[in-house]
C-alpha cells in the first residue's frame, strides 16, 4: 500500500473528482482539484490534507468543450492489476450486435441509450439493454474506461445494476448495462408523489398512484441490500442518492450509477473550483470538512435517501443555497421529518445522521429494522390514515 503522501489523480466511482493523499491512517480522499479562493471548503484543510492543483495533461478527459479531470477510484488500486488478484476479464461485445433504439438520458461522459443487443444471453436471441457512450476518448480516458469496466465486472449482486460488458472497437466507447424500465429512482418517486399528474396534451389526466409506506420500505430495503454487498467488498460508493438508483419491473430497485454522469442533476452537486462536483446535500460533516469517505459516510447518505423516499423525491435542503447547506451540515443541523414519515423511520434517519461516524447505525442493522417495519407496515398505514 503506497504510503508516501504522493497525490494521484484518477477517476472515481460516483464521478466526483477526488485527489487522494495516502497517509499513515490509510487513504484520505481530498477533493481540491483547482485553487478556488471563493470556495468555503478551502479553509478546512487540517494538515494531513492540502489543496493541490490538477494536472491538465494525462489526468484529464476532454469531452467536447468540457475538460473533465480524471478522478480517483481507490478500489482500482486496492484490487487492481498490481495486487495478487486474478485478472478480470471484461466481456467484449461486437458493435454490430448493438442496435440503438432511443436516447434515455445524457451525462457528463456522453449519452445513455436504450438498445437491443444480440448474442448476449444464451437463452435469448436479443435483449433490451442500456448503453452508456463515451465519445472521442483520449488515451487516458480509454485506460480509465477499461479500469471502470473491470471494476463493474467484479461487482455482481441482485441490487447492483448488471453490467454486461464493453464495446471498444471504434468510437464511441460503449458500456452495456441491463435496462431498468422505470429509469432512475428520483424521477420515479416524483412521478408517484402526491403532486404527480399524467399530462395528456398538456391537460392533467390522472395520477400515477401514490407510493404507500410498504412500497417505500421495500425500496429502501433493496438499496440497503446493495449497500451491504458494497460494504462487504470494501467498496465506498461516495455518491449514494436516489438519482443514482434505478427502478425495474415489480418495484425492483438497484444501485445503478457508478459515475458516468451527473449533468441532468447538476443542481444536486456543488462545484469546487472549475470541475469538482460534490454531492454536498448527501454528505456528512467529515466528508465536507475533511474529504473523508467511508462506509459510515455512505450510511449518512442512506439516511438522506430515506428522506428523499419519504418526500417523494424532494431535493434535500431545497430551500437553501449550497453555501448555506454546507454551513447547516457542518454546524450539526439535520433535515426535518417529512410529513408522511412515521417516527420510527425518522429515528432511523437520525441514526444515520449521528455526527460521529462510529455512532451511526450499521447498514445490516438498518436492513433488519426495515424488514421488521415492513412486517408491521399495514399497522403504520392505519396510523398514517
Ligand atoms: P446516467 O448517465 O447513469 O446518470 O444516466 C442518465 C439517465 O439515463 C438516468 O437518469 C436514467 O434515467 C437513464 N438510465 C441510465 N442507466 C439506465 C439503465 N440501466 N436503465 C434505464 N435507464 C437508465
Boltz pocket constraint, residues with backbone or C-beta under 6 A from the ligand:
constraints:
  - pocket:
      binder: B
      contacts: [[A, 104], [A, 105], [A, 106], [A, 107], [A, 108], [A, 110], [A, 112], [A, 130], [A, 132], [A, 161], [A, 177], [A, 178], [A, 179], [A, 180], [A, 181], [A, 182], [A, 183], [A, 184], [A, 243], [A, 246], [A, 256], [A, 257], [A, 260], [A, 261], [A, 262]]
      max_distance: 6.0
